[in-house]
Every structure is written in C-alpha cells, then in structure tokens.
Amino acid sequence: MPFPSQLSLIDSLKSTQRQKFYEEHKDIAKIMILVVFLFPILGVYISGLLGAALGMILSIVGYLLAPYLTHLILE
C-alpha cells in the first residue's frame, strides 16, 4: 500500500503511517536509527545530563516528524 499523497501532521503521527513510511524508505529508517541513538550520546558529550535529555527529546521528535517532513519536501 503506497504512502498517502495527502498526509496531514496528525495522520503522520499515527504508528501505522510511521511504520509504512519506514518500511518503504529503508535508507531514511537507517539514518533515523543513528539519530535516535547518537543525539543523546552527543548531548552528554557536549553538556552533560541536560544535553542528554535535550538529545533524547530531539531524537524522539525527529523520529515522529520524519515521515511528515519528508513528505513535504518530496512533494
């Protein structure tokens, strides 16, 4: 089933839409795996515990918004 042509932000936050997106875009999925694991580590390296928390928040937001932002850019 192809990714919908009109994707709203709310629709992109649903787990089924994210799963379809990451299954169809393996390269982006690999990049997001690196981002999710490396942002908190980089945050600890830069500014300690606060940086780790900020890195974790940024990686989660990136994981959730990647399908929507990629859809906007590629459309």
C-alpha positions as CSV (number, residue, x, y, z in Angstrom):
1,M,0.0,0.0,0.0
2,P,1.6,3.3,-1.1
3,F,2.1,6.2,1.3
4,P,-0.9,8.6,1.0
5,S,-0.4,11.6,-1.3
6,Q,-2.1,14.0,1.1
7,L,-0.6,13.5,4.6
8,S,-1.5,15.7,7.5
9,L,0.6,16.1,10.6
10,I,-1.9,14.3,12.7
11,D,-2.0,11.4,10.3
12,S,1.7,11.2,10.2
13,L,1.9,10.8,14.0
14,K,-0.1,7.5,13.8
15,S,2.0,4.4,14.3
16,T,0.6,2.6,11.3
17,Q,1.6,5.5,9.0
18,R,5.1,5.7,10.5
19,Q,5.6,2.0,10.1
20,K,4.5,2.1,6.4
21,F,6.8,5.1,5.8
22,Y,9.9,3.5,7.4
23,E,9.2,0.2,5.6
24,E,9.1,1.9,2.3
25,H,12.1,4.2,3.0
26,K,14.8,1.9,4.3
27,D,17.6,4.5,4.0
28,I,15.7,7.1,6.0
29,A,15.0,4.4,8.6
30,K,18.7,3.7,9.0
31,I,19.5,7.3,9.4
32,M,16.8,7.7,12.0
33,I,18.2,4.8,14.0
34,L,21.5,6.5,14.1
35,V,19.9,9.8,15.1
36,V,17.9,8.3,17.9
37,F,21.0,6.6,19.4
38,L,23.6,9.3,18.7
39,F,21.8,12.5,19.7
40,P,21.6,11.6,23.4
41,I,25.2,10.5,23.4
42,L,26.3,13.7,21.7
43,G,24.2,15.7,24.2
44,V,26.1,14.1,27.1
45,Y,29.4,14.8,25.4
46,I,28.5,18.4,24.8
47,S,26.7,19.5,28.0
48,G,26.1,16.6,30.4
49,L,22.8,15.4,31.7
50,L,20.8,18.4,30.3
51,G,22.3,17.7,26.9
52,A,21.3,14.0,27.2
53,A,17.7,15.0,27.9
54,L,17.7,17.5,25.1
55,G,19.2,15.0,22.7
56,M,16.6,12.4,23.7
57,I,13.8,14.9,23.1
58,L,15.2,15.9,19.7
59,S,15.7,12.3,18.6
60,I,12.1,11.4,19.5
61,V,10.7,14.5,17.8
62,G,12.8,13.7,14.7
63,Y,11.6,10.1,14.7
64,L,8.0,11.2,14.9
65,L,8.2,14.1,12.4
66,A,10.5,12.5,9.7
67,P,7.6,11.0,7.7
68,Y,5.7,14.2,7.6
69,L,8.7,16.4,6.8
70,T,10.0,14.1,4.2
71,H,6.5,14.0,2.6
72,L,6.5,17.8,2.5
73,I,10.0,18.0,1.0
74,L,9.5,15.3,-1.7
75,E,6.0,16.5,-2.7
